[in-house]
């Protein structure tokens, strides 16, 4: 038993340098990257932001949080534009040390916090990775549940309540299956993620626009939410001073959704071939991707107001939006359900929350 355990431990152990000179403060993952590992060009960073920062469940549902403040759709979109322009500038600045000196986030945190004090932000970063890993895995499991229910309607029969009624057996099974589906990519080194980024970003962008076209065609337009926001969601419109504060809140509070990703940009930009490769890609994709996906999420949810009048609440999450599609016995409806699970949620987990960066290994 002891020999078997040791073999298993060696299989999952992170490989050390050939010279065996890894120490607490300098390892293969924390020293500046050699040129052979700097493989990210502008398109790699655009793909990274498409799958982790915008074209996912979190980006799709951004509009629901902002509209609940009493803003209409156009005010919400203006707040999002301002927010993500500021975020793009922050991402470029936070990524500069990694792009120029090819060092990871923990290294330049030592300059601010000290050799030992930097463990404080590291601990916070690791804790947030747990939070976002769990959140994105739950989203992925819910998307996978819709897919499996469409494929095998009997899967919905696994409705035994678990955890005090907060989930069902089908939820838990989908959760576990989704975790297993993410594991293979975690074995790859991050510098080899260009093709996964390309595949995921192409797939998810196609899915999002297909959902937009399908929804607007079936609903005969953009839906009621665009014309009368307060009536569609049951929230009184903000006016006067309340409107001003609601707008400021919309700009500021949603930054928290990407704060972790934004603050630790050097973990990604250190893979840049040249310092400038991250600049244009992030300045373009950070605001553009978020604006497009949030707008599409609002429009599709607005269409759902017309398409699914039987629903008590608007289906802001894409997997809730797709649940009624699974019961439609038409090929086009099933295509939406089959495309969506992987594209909406598999990539954020691997690329953002579980990527083997120094921030998660410090």
N, C-alpha and C positions, 0 to 999 in steps of 0.2 A: 504493500500500500504506500509506503514512504517513497519508494522508487518511482512509482506511478505518479504520485503527487509532484515530485521534483521535475519529472519530465513535462508534466502539464504546466508547471510554473515557468520552465524555460521556454516553452512554446509561446506563452502570452507575455513574457517579459520584454520590455523595450530593449532593443539591441544597443549595446554600448559601442564606443569607438573601438577600432581595432587595437589601439594601444592600451586600452583599458584605463585611460587617464581621466575618466569622468569624475567630477567633483561636485560638491553641493552648488557652487556658484558658476560653474562653467561646464556645459554638456554639449552634446551634438545639437540639441534643439535650442540652446540659448546663445551660442556663439554666432557671430555674423555669418550669414549664408554664403557659401562659395558660389562662384558664377554658374556652376553646373546645376544648381538648384533654383536659380532665378529664371523661372519659365513663364511668368505671367506677363502678357501684353495687355493693351487696352481692352480687347474683346474679352479677355478672361475676367477683368474687373467688372465689365458690364454684365457678364453672365453671373458673376458672384452676387451682384446687387439685385439682379432680376429674381433670383431664386431665394435670396435671404432677406432682402429689404423691401420688396414690393409685391411681386407676383406670388402671393401666398395667402393663406387664410387671414392672417393678421392685417395685411394690406387691403384685402377685400372688405373687411369689416370696419375699417377706420371711419367710414362715413357714419355708421350708426352711433358711435360715441359723440361725434361732433354735432350731428343733428339733434341729439337728445338735449343739447344745451339751449335749444330754441332758435338756432340758425336755420336759414333756408338752404337749399342746395347750393346756390351760387355763392352765398357768404361762406359756406363750409369749404367750397373748392378754393376760394381766395385764401382762406386760412391755411389750407393744405399747401398751396403754392408757396406762401411765405415761409411756412415751417420747413419745407424740404429744401428750399434754396439755402436757408441758414444751415440745415443739416449737411448739405453737400459741401459747403465751405468748411464746416467743422471736420467732416470726414477727410478732406484733403489735408487740412492742417494736422490732424491727429495721425495721418498716415505718412507724413513727411519723414519722420525719423526712420521708419522702416524702409521707405523707398530710397532714401539717400544713403543710409549707413547699413541697411539690410539687417537691422537688429529687431528683435521682437519687443512687444509691449513691456514685459517685465524688466528688460534692460534699461529702458529710459525711465521707468518708474523708480528705479534705484537712485536716479539723479534727484528726484523730488522727495522721495520718502526715506532714502538712505539704504544701506546694504541690508539691514535687518528689517527696517520699517516697511519695506515694499511688500512684505508678506501680508500686510493689512489689505491693500487693494487686490492682491492676488486671491486672498480668501474670499473677498466679496465677488470677484469675477467668477471663481469656481462655483460659489453658491448660486449665482445667477445662471450659470450654465445648467445647473440642476433644474432650476425653475423653468427655463425656456425649453430644455430638453423634454421635461415632463409635459409642458403645455403643447409643444409642437407634436409630440408623440400622441397625445390625446386627440388633437385635431386630425392627425393622420389616421388614427384608428377609426374615428368617426367617418372619414371619407371612405376608408376601406370597408366599413360596415355597410355603407350605402351601395358600394360596388358589389359586395358579396350577396346582399339582399336582392339586388337586381338580377344577379346571376343565378342564385338559388333562393327563391322566395321563402323557403322553409327556414332559412337562417334567422329570419325575424322571429321565429318561434322560440328561440333561445332567450326568453324574456324573464327568466327567474331573477328576481332582484338580488343585488349584492351591495355590500357596504351601506346598509341601512336604507336601501332604495335609491341611492345616488347613481347607480349604474345597473346594467343587466349583464347576464352572461355573454350575450352577443357583443356588448361593449368591451368587456374584458378580453374576450377571444380576439377581437379585432385589434385591440391595444397590443397584445402580445405578438400577433402576426406582423404588425407594422414594425415593432422593434426588431424582429428577426430580419425583416426585409431591408432594414437600414444597416445591419451589421457588416455586410461585405465591403461597402465603401469605406468603412472605418479602418480597414486594413491597408488602404492605399496611403502613400505619402501625399501631403497636400500639394506638392508641386506637380502631381500627376492628375489634378482635378480639371484640367482644361476641357477634356472631352465630356466628362459628366456635366460640367457647367454648360457646355454648348448644347448637349442633348436636353438637359432639363429646361434651360431657358427657352429653347425652340419649342419644346413640347408644351410648356406651361403657357407661353404667349399664344400659341395656336388655340389651346383650350379656352383661354379667357375670351378671345375674340369670337370663337365659335359660340360660346355661351351668350355673348352680347347679341350676336346676329340672330340666334335662335329665339332669344327672349323677346327682342323688339319686333321681330316678324310675327310671332304668335300673339303678342299683346297689341299689335297695331300701333306701335309708337313707344315713347319713353315711359309711359305710365303716369299715374296720378301723383306720385311723390314729387315729380319735377314741377308740377303746377300748383299744388296745394300741400306743402310739406306738413304743416301743423295738423291738418285733418287726417292725412294718411298715417301719421305716427302718433297722433294724440298728444302732442306737446304744444303748449302755448308759445307763440313766437316771441322772442326777446325783443324789447323795445327800449329806446332811450339809453340811459346809462347801463342798464342790464345787458343790452346788446353789445356795448363796447367791452364790458368785462367778459361776456361769453365769448367774444371773438378772441380776446387776449388769452383766455383759458384754452380755447381750441388750438391756438398756435403753440402754446407752451406745454400743455400736459401730454400731448401725443408724442412729444420727443422721447418720452420715457420708453416707448416701445422699441426704439432702435438705439437707445443710449449705450447699452452694453456693446453692441456691434460697432457703433461709431467711436466709442472711447478707445477700443482696443484694435484700431485699424492697422497698427504696425504688425500685428500677427499675420496680416494678409499682404500688406504692401511690401513687406520684406522680400516677397517672391517676385517683385517687379524686375523686369529686365533692365529698365531705365527709370530714373526718378520721375520722369514726366509721364510714364505710362498710366499712372493712377489718376492723374489730374483731370484730363478731359473726360475720361470714362466715368469718374465719380461725379464730376460736375454736371454731366449730361444725364446719367442714368438714375442717380439718387432722386432728383426731383421728377424727372419725366416718368420713370416707372411707377412711382407712388401716385402721381397725379392721374395717370391713365387707369391704374387698377382701382383706385378709390372711386373714380368717376364711373367705371364700368360696374363696380359693386353696387353703387347707388342706383344706377339705371336698371340693372337686373333685378334688384330688390323692388324697385318701383314697378317693374313689369309683373313681378310676382303678386303685387296687390290686385292686378287684373286677372292673372292666370290662376291664382289659387285663392279665391274668395273664401274658401272654407277654413283657411288658417286663421287662428286667433291673433297671432303676432306675425309681423313681417319676418321672413326668413333671411336674416342678415348674413349668417354663415353659409358658405357655398354648399356644405354638405346638407344643411337643412333645406336650402333651395332645391337641391337635387333629389331629395326624398320623394316628393310627388312624381318626379320624372320616372323613377324606378317602377312605379305602378302603371305608367302609360305603356301599353303594349304596342309601341311604334318603334321602328329601327332608329329614327333620329333621336328620340328621347333617350333610348338606351345608349346611343353613342356618347351623349353628354355624360352619362353616369360612368361609363367605362373609361372615358378619357380623364375625368377629373381627379380621382383619388391620388394617383401618383404625382400628377403635375402640381396639385395645390399644396402638397405637404411633405413629400419625401425629402426634397433637397434642403429645406431650412434646417432640419435636424442634423444632417451630416455635415453640411458646410458651415453652419454657424454655432450650434450648441455642442456638438460632439467632435468637431474637427480637432485633431491632436496637435494643438498649438501650445507654445510654451505657457500661455496663460492658464491652460487646463492641466499642465504638468508641473508647474512651479511648486 
